[in-house]
Amino acid sequence: MLVLPLLNEVVIRATNIFRGLSEELIAALAQIKDLKVIGRSSSFSLQSRKEEPKTIGEKLGVSTLLEGTVRKQGDKVRIVAELIKASDGRSCGREFLIVNLRTSSQFKLKSLSLLLHH
């Protein structure tokens, strides 16, 4: 699986939040047994997303891509994550998470983990 960098849908000063969330997502998914997750260097090299999912999948040897967006709303961040089948670009499912930046000390993946196990 390749986790593409989350896209920032709102221009804000704290753009490091989005890079950090992408890194946290990669690290958390890498903890799932039997899930091959491509490292952050390869992931962040594809930030422009100009290539088709099939090309990316073939290049990195992955069958699934995870892409998403991030929107900051006050003290909360809304993350929408979508699993994409690399072979044909079709969606395998979509979930969203809301993280409170003031109270969340750790990235929570409960909803996304459910999506991965479908």
MMTF fields as JSON, N, C-alpha, C and O atoms, coordinates in Angstrom:
{
  "mmtfVersion": "1.0.0",
  "mmtfProducer": "UNKNOWN",
  "numBonds": 471,
  "numAtoms": 472,
  "numGroups": 118,
  "numChains": 1,
  "numModels": 1,
  "chainsPerModel": [1],
  "groupsPerChain": [118],
  "chainIdList": ["A"],
  "bondAtomList": [4, 2, 8, 6, 12, 10, 16, 14, 20, 18, 24, 22, 28, 26, 32, 30, 36, 34, 40, 38, 44, 42, 48, 46, 52, 50, 56, 54, 60, 58, 64, 62, 68, 66, 72, 70, 76, 74, 80, 78, 84, 82, 88, 86, 92, 90, 96, 94, 100, 98, 104, 102, 108, 106, 112, 110, 116, 114, 120, 118, 124, 122, 128, 126, 132, 130, 136, 134, 140, 138, 144, 142, 148, 146, 152, 150, 156, 154, 160, 158, 164, 162, 168, 166, 172, 170, 176, 174, 180, 178, 184, 182, 188, 186, 192, 190, 196, 194, 200, 198, 204, 202, 208, 206, 212, 210, 216, 214, 220, 218, 224, 222, 228, 226, 232, 230, 236, 234, 240, 238, 244, 242, 248, 246, 252, 250, 256, 254, 260, 258, 264, 262, 268, 266, 272, 270, 276, 274, 280, 278, 284, 282, 288, 286, 292, 290, 296, 294, 300, 298, 304, 302, 308, 306, 312, 310, 316, 314, 320, 318, 324, 322, 328, 326, 332, 330, 336, 334, 340, 338, 344, 342, 348, 346, 352, 350, 356, 354, 360, 358, 364, 362, 368, 366, 372, 370, 376, 374, 380, 378, 384, 382, 388, 386, 392, 390, 396, 394, 400, 398, 404, 402, 408, 406, 412, 410, 416, 414, 420, 418, 424, 422, 428, 426, 432, 430, 436, 434, 440, 438, 444, 442, 448, 446, 452, 450, 456, 454, 460, 458, 464, 462, 468, 466],
  "bondOrderList": [1, 1, 1, 1, 1, 1, 1, 1, 1, 1, 1, 1, 1, 1, 1, 1, 1, 1, 1, 1, 1, 1, 1, 1, 1, 1, 1, 1, 1, 1, 1, 1, 1, 1, 1, 1, 1, 1, 1, 1, 1, 1, 1, 1, 1, 1, 1, 1, 1, 1, 1, 1, 1, 1, 1, 1, 1, 1, 1, 1, 1, 1, 1, 1, 1, 1, 1, 1, 1, 1, 1, 1, 1, 1, 1, 1, 1, 1, 1, 1, 1, 1, 1, 1, 1, 1, 1, 1, 1, 1, 1, 1, 1, 1, 1, 1, 1, 1, 1, 1, 1, 1, 1, 1, 1, 1, 1, 1, 1, 1, 1, 1, 1, 1, 1, 1, 1],
  "groupList": [{"groupName": "MET", "atomNameList": ["N", "CA", "C", "O"], "elementList": ["N", "C", "C", "O"], "formalChargeList": [0, 0, 0, 0], "bondAtomList": [1, 0, 2, 1, 3, 2], "bondOrderList": [1, 1, 2], "singleLetterCode": "M", "chemCompType": "L-PEPTIDE LINKING"}, {"groupName": "LEU", "atomNameList": ["N", "CA", "C", "O"], "elementList": ["N", "C", "C", "O"], "formalChargeList": [0, 0, 0, 0], "bondAtomList": [1, 0, 2, 1, 3, 2], "bondOrderList": [1, 1, 2], "singleLetterCode": "L", "chemCompType": "L-PEPTIDE LINKING"}, {"groupName": "VAL", "atomNameList": ["N", "CA", "C", "O"], "elementList": ["N", "C", "C", "O"], "formalChargeList": [0, 0, 0, 0], "bondAtomList": [1, 0, 2, 1, 3, 2], "bondOrderList": [1, 1, 2], "singleLetterCode": "V", "chemCompType": "L-PEPTIDE LINKING"}, {"groupName": "PRO", "atomNameList": ["N", "CA", "C", "O"], "elementList": ["N", "C", "C", "O"], "formalChargeList": [0, 0, 0, 0], "bondAtomList": [1, 0, 2, 1, 3, 2], "bondOrderList": [1, 1, 2], "singleLetterCode": "P", "chemCompType": "L-PEPTIDE LINKING"}, {"groupName": "ASN", "atomNameList": ["N", "CA", "C", "O"], "elementList": ["N", "C", "C", "O"], "formalChargeList": [0, 0, 0, 0], "bondAtomList": [1, 0, 2, 1, 3, 2], "bondOrderList": [1, 1, 2], "singleLetterCode": "N", "chemCompType": "L-PEPTIDE LINKING"}, {"groupName": "GLU", "atomNameList": ["N", "CA", "C", "O"], "elementList": ["N", "C", "C", "O"], "formalChargeList": [0, 0, 0, 0], "bondAtomList": [1, 0, 2, 1, 3, 2], "bondOrderList": [1, 1, 2], "singleLetterCode": "E", "chemCompType": "L-PEPTIDE LINKING"}, {"groupName": "ILE", "atomNameList": ["N", "CA", "C", "O"], "elementList": ["N", "C", "C", "O"], "formalChargeList": [0, 0, 0, 0], "bondAtomList": [1, 0, 2, 1, 3, 2], "bondOrderList": [1, 1, 2], "singleLetterCode": "I", "chemCompType": "L-PEPTIDE LINKING"}, {"groupName": "ARG", "atomNameList": ["N", "CA", "C", "O"], "elementList": ["N", "C", "C", "O"], "formalChargeList": [0, 0, 0, 0], "bondAtomList": [1, 0, 2, 1, 3, 2], "bondOrderList": [1, 1, 2], "singleLetterCode": "R", "chemCompType": "L-PEPTIDE LINKING"}, {"groupName": "ALA", "atomNameList": ["N", "CA", "C", "O"], "elementList": ["N", "C", "C", "O"], "formalChargeList": [0, 0, 0, 0], "bondAtomList": [1, 0, 2, 1, 3, 2], "bondOrderList": [1, 1, 2], "singleLetterCode": "A", "chemCompType": "L-PEPTIDE LINKING"}, {"groupName": "THR", "atomNameList": ["N", "CA", "C", "O"], "elementList": ["N", "C", "C", "O"], "formalChargeList": [0, 0, 0, 0], "bondAtomList": [1, 0, 2, 1, 3, 2], "bondOrderList": [1, 1, 2], "singleLetterCode": "T", "chemCompType": "L-PEPTIDE LINKING"}, {"groupName": "PHE", "atomNameList": ["N", "CA", "C", "O"], "elementList": ["N", "C", "C", "O"], "formalChargeList": [0, 0, 0, 0], "bondAtomList": [1, 0, 2, 1, 3, 2], "bondOrderList": [1, 1, 2], "singleLetterCode": "F", "chemCompType": "L-PEPTIDE LINKING"}, {"groupName": "GLY", "atomNameList": ["N", "CA", "C", "O"], "elementList": ["N", "C", "C", "O"], "formalChargeList": [0, 0, 0, 0], "bondAtomList": [1, 0, 2, 1, 3, 2], "bondOrderList": [1, 1, 2], "singleLetterCode": "G", "chemCompType": "PEPTIDE LINKING"}, {"groupName": "SER", "atomNameList": ["N", "CA", "C", "O"], "elementList": ["N", "C", "C", "O"], "formalChargeList": [0, 0, 0, 0], "bondAtomList": [1, 0, 2, 1, 3, 2], "bondOrderList": [1, 1, 2], "singleLetterCode": "S", "chemCompType": "L-PEPTIDE LINKING"}, {"groupName": "GLN", "atomNameList": ["N", "CA", "C", "O"], "elementList": ["N", "C", "C", "O"], "formalChargeList": [0, 0, 0, 0], "bondAtomList": [1, 0, 2, 1, 3, 2], "bondOrderList": [1, 1, 2], "singleLetterCode": "Q", "chemCompType": "L-PEPTIDE LINKING"}, {"groupName": "LYS", "atomNameList": ["N", "CA", "C", "O"], "elementList": ["N", "C", "C", "O"], "formalChargeList": [0, 0, 0, 0], "bondAtomList": [1, 0, 2, 1, 3, 2], "bondOrderList": [1, 1, 2], "singleLetterCode": "K", "chemCompType": "L-PEPTIDE LINKING"}, {"groupName": "ASP", "atomNameList": ["N", "CA", "C", "O"], "elementList": ["N", "C", "C", "O"], "formalChargeList": [0, 0, 0, 0], "bondAtomList": [1, 0, 2, 1, 3, 2], "bondOrderList": [1, 1, 2], "singleLetterCode": "D", "chemCompType": "L-PEPTIDE LINKING"}, {"groupName": "CYS", "atomNameList": ["N", "CA", "C", "O"], "elementList": ["N", "C", "C", "O"], "formalChargeList": [0, 0, 0, 0], "bondAtomList": [1, 0, 2, 1, 3, 2], "bondOrderList": [1, 1, 2], "singleLetterCode": "C", "chemCompType": "L-PEPTIDE LINKING"}, {"groupName": "HIS", "atomNameList": ["N", "CA", "C", "O"], "elementList": ["N", "C", "C", "O"], "formalChargeList": [0, 0, 0, 0], "bondAtomList": [1, 0, 2, 1, 3, 2], "bondOrderList": [1, 1, 2], "singleLetterCode": "H", "chemCompType": "L-PEPTIDE LINKING"}],
  "groupTypeList": [0, 1, 2, 1, 3, 1, 1, 4, 5, 2, 2, 6, 7, 8, 9, 4, 6, 10, 7, 11, 1, 12, 5, 5, 1, 6, 8, 8, 1, 8, 13, 6, 14, 15, 1, 14, 2, 6, 11, 7, 12, 12, 12, 10, 12, 1, 13, 12, 7, 14, 5, 5, 3, 14, 9, 6, 11, 5, 14, 1, 11, 2, 12, 9, 1, 1, 5, 11, 9, 2, 7, 14, 13, 11, 15, 14, 2, 7, 6, 2, 8, 5, 1, 6, 14, 8, 12, 15, 11, 7, 12, 16, 11, 7, 5, 10, 1, 6, 2, 4, 1, 7, 9, 12, 12, 13, 10, 14, 1, 14, 12, 1, 12, 1, 1, 1, 17, 17],
  "groupIdList": [1, 2, 3, 4, 5, 6, 7, 8, 9, 10, 11, 12, 13, 14, 15, 16, 17, 18, 19, 20, 21, 22, 23, 24, 25, 26, 27, 28, 29, 30, 31, 32, 33, 34, 35, 36, 37, 38, 39, 40, 41, 42, 43, 44, 45, 46, 47, 48, 49, 50, 51, 52, 53, 54, 55, 56, 57, 58, 59, 60, 61, 62, 63, 64, 65, 66, 67, 68, 69, 70, 71, 72, 73, 74, 75, 76, 77, 78, 79, 80, 81, 82, 83, 84, 85, 86, 87, 88, 89, 90, 91, 92, 93, 94, 95, 96, 97, 98, 99, 100, 101, 102, 103, 104, 105, 106, 107, 108, 109, 110, 111, 112, 113, 114, 115, 116, 117, 118],
  "secStructList": [7, 3, 3, 7, 7, 7, 3, 3, 1, 1, 7, 7, 1, 7, 6, 2, 2, 2, 2, 2, 2, 2, 2, 2, 2, 2, 2, 2, 2, 2, 6, 1, 6, 6, 7, 7, 7, 7, 7, 2, 2, 2, 2, 2, 6, 6, 6, 6, 7, 7, 1, 7, 2, 2, 2, 2, 2, 2, 2, 2, 6, 7, 1, 3, 3, 3, 3, 3, 3, 3, 3, 3, 3, 6, 6, 3, 3, 3, 3, 3, 3, 3, 3, 3, 3, 6, 6, 6, 7, 7, 3, 3, 3, 3, 3, 3, 3, 3, 3, 3, 6, 6, 6, 7, 1, 1, 7, 7, 7, 2, 2, 2, 2, 2, 2, 2, 6, 7],
  "xCoordList": [0.847, 0.0, 0.895, 1.927, 0.481, 1.171, 0.233, -0.894, 0.69, -0.071, 0.44, 1.56, -0.378, -0.002, -0.127, -0.98, 0.701, 0.585, -0.822, -1.412, -1.342, -2.668, -2.633, -1.678, -3.658, -3.744, -4.385, -5.389, -3.805, -4.305, -5.354, -5.021, -6.611, -7.675, -7.873, -8.608, -7.242, -7.356, -5.95, -5.155, -5.649, -4.331, -4.29, -5.027, -3.416, -3.231, -1.745, -0.926, -1.403, 0.003, 0.638, 1.828, -0.113, 0.437, 0.402, -0.188, 1.03, 1.002, 1.781, 1.588, 2.652, 3.363, 2.405, 2.738, 1.223, 0.209, -0.105, -0.212, -0.254, -0.658, 0.449, 0.183, 1.664, 2.803, 2.919, 3.148, 2.759, 2.838, 1.754, 2.021, 0.531, -0.56, -0.294, -0.589, 0.255, 0.601, 1.65, 1.549, 2.647, 3.697, 3.141, 3.519, 2.247, 1.619, 0.796, 0.805, 0.101, -0.715, 0.162, -0.163, 1.255, 2.186, 2.728, 2.755, 3.158, 3.719, 2.686, 3.002, 1.47, 0.423, 0.047, -0.125, -0.081, -0.443, 0.683, 0.427, 1.914, 3.057, 3.044, 3.702, 2.307, 2.203, 1.235, 1.221, 0.43, -0.545, 0.176, 0.802, 0.077, 0.738, 0.239, -0.949, 1.148, 0.868, 0.431, -0.061, 0.599, 0.294, 1.611, 2.336, 1.91, 3.131, 2.861, 1.999, 3.601, 3.413, 4.707, 5.772, 4.607, 5.764, 6.171, 5.312, 7.466, 7.999, 7.679, 7.268, 7.884, 7.519, 8.307, 7.767, 9.561, 10.357, 9.73, 9.586, 9.357, 8.71, 7.343, 6.95, 6.638, 5.317, 5.397, 4.661, 6.282, 6.36, 6.951, 6.774, 7.652, 8.164, 7.029, 7.213, 5.849, 4.69, 3.683, 2.518, 4.112, 3.196, 2.423, 1.285, 3.001, 2.306, 1.172, 0.281, 1.196, 0.141, -0.173, -1.342, 0.838, 0.6, 0.465, 0.017, 0.848, 0.778, -0.53, -1.122, -0.96, -2.172, -1.907, -0.771, -2.957, -2.783, -2.108, -1.28, -2.447, -1.858, -0.345, 0.408, 0.094, 1.527, 2.242, 3.318, 1.644, 2.228, 2.306, 3.329, 1.218, 1.195, 2.265, 2.948, 2.414, 3.431, 4.837, 5.712, 5.051, 6.369, 6.82, 7.987, 5.887, 6.246, 5.82, 6.071, 5.185, 4.794, 3.701, 3.742, 2.714, 1.593, 0.284, 0.161, -0.678, -1.986, -3.014, -4.068, -2.705, -3.655, -2.964, -1.839, -3.652, -3.177, -4.153, -5.357, -3.646, -4.508, -4.251, -3.13, -5.288, -5.157, -6.193, -7.172, -5.972, -6.917, -6.723, -5.813, -7.618, -7.57, -7.68, -8.135, -7.252, -7.32, -7.921, -7.527, -8.878, -9.468, -9.378, -9.796, -8.846, -8.781, -9.991, -10.29, -10.687, -11.868, -11.723, -12.077, -11.211, -10.972, -9.892, -8.782, -10.22, -9.267, -9.35, -8.687, -10.158, -10.34, -9.81, -9.785, -9.383, -8.934, -9.799, -9.955, -10.36, -11.17, -10.329, -9.874, -10.134, -9.331, -10.252, -10.975, -10.222, -10.977, -9.952, -9.069, -10.071, -9.145, -9.909, -11.004, -9.315, -9.956, -8.945, -7.821, -9.362, -8.54, -8.828, -9.985, -7.763, -7.883, -7.194, -6.057, -7.877, -7.291, -6.355, -6.8, -5.059, -4.073, -4.311, -4.068, -4.776, -4.923, -5.915, -5.729, -6.966, -7.964, -8.403, -9.242, -7.844, -8.164, -9.502, -9.924, -10.188, -11.509, -11.39, -10.43, -12.374, -12.418, -12.822, -13.742, -12.117, -12.447, -13.191, -13.651, -13.312, -14.003, -13.428, -12.312, -14.224, -13.833, -14.301, -15.395, -13.47, -13.792, -13.299, -12.469, -13.818, -13.29, -13.06, -13.716, -12.118, -11.764, -11.785, -11.467, -12.158, -12.057, -11.129, -11.357, -10.087, -9.088, -9.125, -9.028, -9.266, -9.204, -7.744, -7.092, -7.222, -5.802, -5.406, -4.241, -6.334, -6.023, -6.012, -5.243, -6.854, -6.981, -6.403, -6.179, -6.155, -5.63, -4.118, -3.439, -3.6, -2.15, -1.614, -0.403, -2.514, -2.103, -3.113, -4.307, -2.641, -3.504, -4.325, -3.756, -5.62, -6.503, -6.902, -7.309, -6.784, -7.047, -8.176, -8.266, -9.022, -10.068, -10.936, -11.12, -11.454, -12.342, -11.609, -12.156, -10.376, -9.604, -9.239, -9.238, -8.931, -8.616, -9.799, -9.615, -10.998, -12.196, -12.304, -12.666, -11.989, -12.039, -11.044, -11.37, -9.846, -8.812, -9.167, -8.7, -9.976, -10.313, -11.573, -12.003, -12.177, -13.362, -12.973, -13.839],
  "yCoordList": [-1.167, 0.0, 1.233, 1.278, 2.203, 3.482, 4.535, 4.682, 5.26, 6.375, 7.642, 8.082, 8.222, 9.474, 10.609, 10.55, 11.631, 12.757, 13.344, 13.52, 13.64, 14.244, 15.631, 16.382, 15.966, 17.284, 18.279, 17.98, 19.447, 20.537, 21.286, 21.926, 21.216, 21.893, 23.342, 24.074, 23.763, 25.136, 25.663, 25.018, 26.814, 27.391, 27.988, 28.92, 27.43, 27.937, 28.029, 27.478, 28.722, 28.879, 27.573, 27.356, 26.718, 25.492, 24.329, 23.289, 24.494, 23.425, 22.195, 21.119, 22.318, 21.147, 20.14, 18.96, 20.586, 19.684, 18.604, 17.431, 18.968, 18.028, 17.032, 15.844, 17.499, 16.591, 15.646, 14.448, 16.191, 15.377, 14.321, 13.187, 14.672, 13.7, 12.592, 11.428, 12.935, 11.918, 10.965, 9.751, 11.511, 10.686, 9.787, 8.62, 10.334, 9.536, 8.396, 7.282, 8.668, 7.66, 6.535, 5.36, 6.88, 5.873, 5.024, 3.797, 5.669, 4.94, 4.021, 2.886, 4.498, 3.69, 2.493, 1.387, 2.701, 1.594, 0.567, -0.626, 1.025, 0.111, -0.872, -1.911, -0.553, -1.429, -2.589, -3.536, -2.526, -3.583, -4.773, -4.656, -5.916, -7.134, -7.505, -7.389, -7.942, -8.4, -7.291, -7.583, -6.041, -4.929, -4.292, -3.731, -4.38, -3.785, -2.303, -1.945, -1.451, -0.006, 0.612, 0.426, 1.335, 2.011, 3.176, 3.872, 3.393, 4.427, 5.847, 6.108, 6.762, 8.154, 8.841, 9.719, 8.469, 9.11, 8.894, 9.828, 7.641, 7.337, 8.007, 8.515, 8.002, 8.62, 10.11, 10.614, 10.81, 12.26, 12.67, 13.807, 11.746, 12.067, 12.155, 12.687, 11.631, 11.641, 12.72, 12.634, 13.72, 14.742, 15.456, 15.868, 15.612, 16.33, 15.507, 16.069, 14.196, 13.282, 13.44, 13.456, 13.556, 13.707, 12.365, 12.308, 11.287, 9.969, 9.27, 9.511, 8.411, 7.619, 6.543, 6.099, 6.124, 5.079, 3.816, 3.226, 3.393, 2.18, 2.331, 1.408, 3.481, 3.74, 3.739, 3.157, 4.392, 4.436, 3.031, 2.644, 2.265, 0.905, 0.029, -0.713, 0.113, -0.681, -0.25, -1.089, 1.052, 1.579, 1.152, 0.818, 1.166, 0.869, -0.521, -0.891, -1.281, -2.64, -2.72, -3.571, -1.824, -1.831, -2.01, -1.605, -2.62, -2.824, -1.808, -1.643, -1.124, -0.178, 1.132, 1.148, 2.223, 3.548, 4.126, 3.881, 4.875, 5.603, 7.074, 7.555, 7.783, 9.214, 9.917, 9.312, 11.182, 11.88, 13.374, 13.919, 14.017, 15.462, 15.814, 15.018, 17.016, 17.524, 18.916, 19.752, 19.151, 20.483, 20.881, 20.128, 22.034, 22.543, 23.427, 24.326, 23.151, 23.939, 24.283, 23.48, 25.461, 25.849, 24.986, 24.897, 24.342, 23.465, 22.026, 21.141, 21.793, 20.433, 20.299, 21.254, 19.076, 18.749, 17.596, 16.596, 17.732, 16.669, 16.017, 16.672, 14.719, 13.956, 13.002, 12.218, 13.073, 12.143, 11.248, 11.732, 9.936, 8.969, 8.041, 7.579, 7.778, 6.901, 5.871, 6.211, 4.606, 3.537, 3.423, 3.375, 3.379, 3.322, 2.053, 1.773, 1.289, 0.106, 0.583, 1.222, 0.275, 0.793, 0.318, 1.068, -0.9, -1.463, -0.708, -0.625, -0.159, 0.522, 1.893, 2.554, 2.317, 3.638, 3.724, 4.815, 2.59, 2.615, 2.71, 2.224, 3.337, 3.479, 2.158, 1.482, 1.799, 0.599, 0.982, 0.107, 2.252, 2.722, 4.036, 4.42, 4.714, 6.036, 6.185, 5.748, 6.8, 7.069, 8.459, 9.029, 9.005, 10.274, 10.215, 9.47, 11.018, 11.136, 12.609, 13.464, 12.902, 14.268, 14.224, 13.473, 15.03, 15.08, 16.459, 17.469, 16.508, 17.769, 18.052, 17.284, 19.149, 19.46, 19.8, 19.645, 20.249, 20.604, 19.395, 19.362, 18.408, 17.294, 15.979, 15.073, 15.84, 14.58, 14.572, 15.398, 13.625, 13.499, 12.47, 12.34, 11.747, 10.665, 10.522, 10.752, 10.148, 9.943, 8.675, 7.625, 8.737, 7.594, 6.985, 7.7, 5.665, 4.998, 3.981, 3.117, 4.064, 3.058, 2.93, 1.825, 4.014, 3.995, 3.526, 2.753, 3.991, 3.603, 2.132, 1.468, 1.604, 0.186, -0.666, -1.716, -0.243, -0.973, -1.004, -2.025, 0.114, 0.198, -0.775, -1.441, -0.861, -1.729, -3.199, -4.005, -3.556, -4.965, -5.402, -6.544, -4.531, -4.922, -5.702, -6.11],
  "zCoordList": [0.0, 0.0, 0.0, 0.669, -0.748, -0.772, -0.21, -0.681, 0.785, 1.344, 0.673, 0.933, -0.184, -0.827, 0.186, 1.071, 0.071, 1.004, 0.977, -0.089, 2.142, 2.233, 1.619, 1.821, 0.88, 0.25, 1.202, 1.848, 1.282, 2.104, 1.294, 0.296, 1.706, 0.968, 1.378, 0.715, 2.442, 2.899, 3.15, 3.833, 2.609, 2.834, 4.239, 4.56, 5.06, 6.418, 6.704, 5.969, 7.768, 8.132, 8.595, 8.366, 9.228, 9.819, 8.832, 9.125, 7.663, 6.672, 7.116, 6.55, 8.107, 8.624, 9.251, 9.362, 9.662, 10.21, 9.187, 9.546, 7.94, 6.908, 6.597, 6.413, 6.538, 6.332, 7.522, 7.355, 8.716, 9.933, 9.994, 10.392, 9.608, 9.598, 8.59, 8.861, 7.441, 6.447, 7.007, 6.831, 7.673, 8.268, 9.374, 9.48, 10.191, 11.256, 10.66, 11.183, 9.589, 8.934, 8.387, 8.558, 7.738, 7.222, 8.363, 8.267, 9.437, 10.582, 11.224, 11.581, 11.37, 12.005, 11.138, 11.651, 9.842, 8.953, 8.861, 8.693, 8.97, 8.929, 10.101, 10.044, 11.154, 12.324, 12.107, 12.894, 11.055, 10.788, 10.164, 9.11, 10.832, 10.376, 8.983, 8.683, 8.156, 6.795, 5.837, 4.748, 6.219, 5.323, 4.894, 5.717, 3.621, 3.066, 2.82, 2.018, 3.513, 3.379, 2.863, 3.451, 1.778, 1.186, 2.079, 2.622, 2.234, 3.123, 2.695, 1.564, 3.648, 3.437, 2.328, 1.655, 2.12, 1.063, -0.303, -1.092, -0.573, -1.853, -1.933, -2.983, -0.835, -0.794, -1.099, -1.948, -0.414, -0.577, -1.924, -2.359, -2.585, -3.924, -4.94, -6.034, -4.579, -5.477, -5.12, -5.509, -4.394, -3.892, -4.986, -4.759, -6.149, -7.227, -7.844, -8.481, -7.665, -8.145, -9.625, -10.012, -10.439, -11.87, -12.578, -13.723, -11.904, -12.522, -12.172, -11.12, -13.065, -12.852, -11.792, -11.631, -11.068, -10.051, -10.582, -9.889, -11.802, -12.371, -12.527, -12.217, -13.002, -13.178, -11.833, -11.695, -10.844, -9.501, -8.915, -8.35, -9.052, -8.532, -9.146, -8.441, -10.459, -11.144, -10.745, -10.529, -10.65, -10.316, -8.914, -8.71, -7.945, -6.562, -6.091, -4.944, -6.958, -6.608, -5.562, -4.674, -5.669, -4.725, -5.49, -6.646, -4.827, -5.457, -4.974, -5.589, -3.869, -3.281, -2.942, -2.443, -3.219, -2.847, -1.83, -1.91, -0.897, 0.023, -0.234, -0.07, -0.634, -0.85, 0.0, 0.436, 0.23, 1.074, 1.074, 0.448, 1.804, 1.942, 3.425, 4.246, 3.729, 5.096, 5.047, 4.233, 5.93, 6.075, 7.53, 8.41, 7.786, 9.157, 9.392, 8.605, 10.502, 10.875, 12.351, 13.215, 12.64, 14.027, 14.643, 14.118, 15.771, 16.447, 15.955, 16.497, 14.938, 14.44, 13.025, 12.249, 12.716, 11.375, 10.891, 11.592, 9.697, 9.096, 8.01, 7.072, 8.157, 7.216, 6.471, 7.085, 5.149, 4.326, 3.644, 2.934, 3.862, 3.279, 2.347, 2.667, 1.192, 0.217, -0.27, -0.639, -0.265, -0.808, -2.297, -2.713, -3.098, -4.549, -5.037, -4.656, -5.875, -6.484, -7.594, -8.548, -7.476, -8.418, -9.844, -10.79, -10.016, -11.359, -12.247, -13.461, -11.637, -12.467, -11.933, -12.545, -10.808, -10.269, -9.565, -9.183, -9.38, -8.735, -7.222, -6.624, -6.626, -5.176, -4.53, -4.99, -3.454, -2.676, -1.405, -0.672, -1.141, 0.047, 0.527, 0.18, 1.337, 1.82, 3.258, 3.616, 4.07, 5.476, 5.822, 5.114, 6.92, 7.385, 8.885, 9.613, 9.314, 10.723, 11.086, 10.259, 12.315, 12.824, 14.023, 14.972, 13.972, 15.032, 15.669, 14.972, 16.997, 17.723, 18.015, 18.723, 17.476, 17.613, 19.052, 19.418, 19.853, 21.239, 22.17, 23.131, 21.896, 22.834, 22.331, 23.135, 21.04, 20.513, 20.602, 19.993, 21.371, 21.481, 20.501, 20.324, 19.87, 18.986, 17.861, 18.056, 16.701, 15.547, 15.739, 16.037, 15.582, 15.801, 14.461, 13.546, 14.348, 13.087, 13.141, 12.269, 14.129, 14.298, 13.046, 12.536, 12.561, 11.408, 10.153, 9.366, 9.965, 8.795, 8.848, 7.811, 10.02, 10.159, 9.75, 9.134, 10.074, 9.67, 8.15, 7.566, 7.517, 6.061, 5.431, 4.448, 5.983, 5.434, 5.536, 4.731, 6.501, 6.718, 5.986, 6.149, 5.185, 4.396, 3.178, 2.403]
}
